[in-house]
Amino acid sequence: MALRLASGLQETLETLDPDLRGAANAIGMNLGGQLTRLRPALSLGADTTVPADVEVLSLALLPEGEPDAISLAACLAAHQAYVNARGAPDSASLGALAIARLLVWAQRAALLGTPPEIIWIGPTQRRPADAEGIEIHTSCVAVVDDTRRAAKALALVRPARRGA
């Protein structure tokens, strides 16, 4: 696979209990369909005829920071489901990883109770001018074929209603 994690993220992932990893992978694979509908771009490297070499340096949700092991495993599984659905299993998509981080955050919120309603989700630069809601930001920073790149995503959410 052309996608790998920087040492700090890899160490986080390695702390995950195998049983919890299976659950995280299931969460991520279920989110792959949402990524497929949003269709973020695949990351292109210097030679567009071969998959880019991608090292993910950061996958931060602001202001929360880097993902814990469960969130990271779920994001990677969602990403893999997405690139498989695109017919490019050896590819990477920084945008898909950034959006996956938001989707995993929302999924985990749902496990704790009534989740916030996502009004809109996608790349930051495509935010609809008239959409309102609480902004949740995320970014994926990576080195793609020796060039540092970043993808930013945004979710506009409405807080969960009590008693709903």
TAPEPE-V681166 format. One record per run of one state. SS is the DSSP state (H for helix, E for strand, - for the rest). FROM is the first residue (numbers start at 1). LEN is the number of residues. If there is no record, write none. Layout:
{{SS & FROM & LEN} {SS & FROM & LEN}}
This chain:
{{- & 1 & 2} {E & 3 & 3} {- & 6 & 1} {H & 7 & 8} {- & 15 & 3} {H & 18 & 21} {- & 39 & 15} {E & 54 & 9} {- & 63 & 2} {E & 65 & 1} {- & 66 & 3} {H & 69 & 17} {- & 86 & 8} {H & 94 & 18} {- & 112 & 5} {E & 117 & 7} {H & 124 & 3} {- & 127 & 7} {E & 134 & 11} {- & 145 & 2} {E & 147 & 12} {- & 159 & 6}}
